[in-house]
Amino acid sequence: MEMLVTLLLVLLVLVLSMQLLRSSGELLASSADSDLGRRWEVLHRQLRHDLQSAPQVASLPLWSSGGLALDRHPVAPPGGTLVWSLDRGRLLRDRFDAEGERDSRRVLLDGVLAWRHRRAGSLIEVEVTLDAGERGEVTKRWEVALRNQRRSNSW
């Protein structure tokens, strides 16, 4: 009889620990989704701000995975350029001076598998694919309306 009671108690502890483990997994997945959502939101906000405050955007109507150059951007050194680009899985935001020397570099997002952009009339379309670990690849696409832009198709 004592053996049966002990076995039932062990079984009860196992069931409760499995429920706790399942709840912890769900909580972890929920927080990972929330973190990814915040990272996308911050990236989109920065992209929109940079594009809308640039006096000139160098982007072609064809999809490009090269750098997105924002000529004479207010945050760049005088006469300089702000460039968004992908390098070894990192989405970067570089500031260059008028001579083409890098003034600063900021990593916007790690784990980026692909990045591309194109101009569509008064919009810039941007697509970013991120390695989201166990969830696989996640792709986000944004359209940003340009304000008071002069057209530039040169890099």
N, C-alpha and C positions, 0 to 999 in steps of 0.2 A: 504493500500500500504506500509506504514512504517513497519507494522508487517511482511509483506512478505520479504522485504529487510533485516530486522533483522534476520528472519529465515534463509534466504540464507547465510548471513554472519556467523551465528552459524554453519550451515552445512559445509561451506567452512573451518572454523576453525577445526571442527571435522575431516574432511577428511585429512587436512594437519597434524593434530596431530597423526592420525593413521599411515600415511606414515612415520612420524618421529619415531614413536614407532617401526614400523616394521624394519626400517633401523637400529635403535639402537640394536634390538634383533639380527639381522644378524651380526652386528659388534661384539657384545658380543660373539656370537657363534664362529665367526672367530678367535677372540683373545683366546678363550678357547682352540680351536684346536691347535693354534700356541703354547700356553703354554704347552699343553700336548706333542706336538711334541718335544719341547725343553727339557722337563723332560726326555722323552725316549732317546733322543740323549745323554744327559749328563750321564744317567745311563749306556747306552751301552758303551760309551767311558771309563767310570770308570771300568766297568766289563772287557772290553777288555784289558785295561792297567794292571789291577790286575792279570788277568789270564796269560797274556803273559810275565809278569815279575816274575812270581812265579817259583822257581826251582822245586817245586813238588806240584801236585794237587791231593787231595784225593777225588775221585769221582768214583762211580761205573757205569757200563753200563746200569743199570736199573734206571728209573726215581725215584728221591728222592726229598722230600720236606724238608728234614733236612738241616743242615748247609753245606755250601761248604767251606771246609778247604783248605787253601793255606799255606802249611807248609814252615817254614823258609823264609817267604816272606820278601823282602828288607825293606818294611815299618814297619814290625812288630819288636818288641824288639828282640835283639839277641837270636836266637834259638826259637823264638816265632812263632805264627801262625796268619794269617789274616783269618777271618771267615765271610762269607756272610750268613745271615739267616733271617727268617721271624718271627716276634714276635708282636702279637696283631695288625695286619694290617700295621706294619712298616717293610720295608726292611732295614736291619741293616748291617753295616760293622764294626766288632769288631776286635780289636787287642789284642792278648793275649801274655803274656810273656812265657818263657820256663817252668815255674811252673804252667801254666794254669790260672793265674790271669788276669782278664781283665785290659788292659792298657788304652784303650780308646774305645768309641762307637760313631758312626756317623749314623744318620738316613738318608738313601739315598732316600727313597720314602715313603710317607704316603698313606693310602687308598688302600693298596695291599690286594687283596682277596686270591691270591694263588701265589706260587713260587715253581718251581721245576727245577732240573738240572740232567744231566747224562753225562757220558763220551761216546763218539762215536769215537773210534780210537784216532786220534790226535786232535780231536775236543771236546770242551765242549759245550753242548747245554743247553740253559737256557730259561725258559719260565716264564713270569711274567704277572699276570692278575690283572688289576687295576680297582677300582670302579671309573668310570668317571662321576658320578652324573647322570644327566638326560639322558646322552648318554648310560648309562648302563655299562656293563663290556667291557673292552678293553684288549686284550691279545697281547703281543709282544713275539716273539721268536727269539733268536740269536744263531748263531754258531760262536764260537771263536776258531781259530786255535792256538794250543799251540806251544810254541817255546822251544827247548832244555829242555824238561821235562823228569823227571824220573817218572816212573809209580808208583802210590801208591793207593791201594784199602783199606787202613785202615783209620779210623778216629782218 
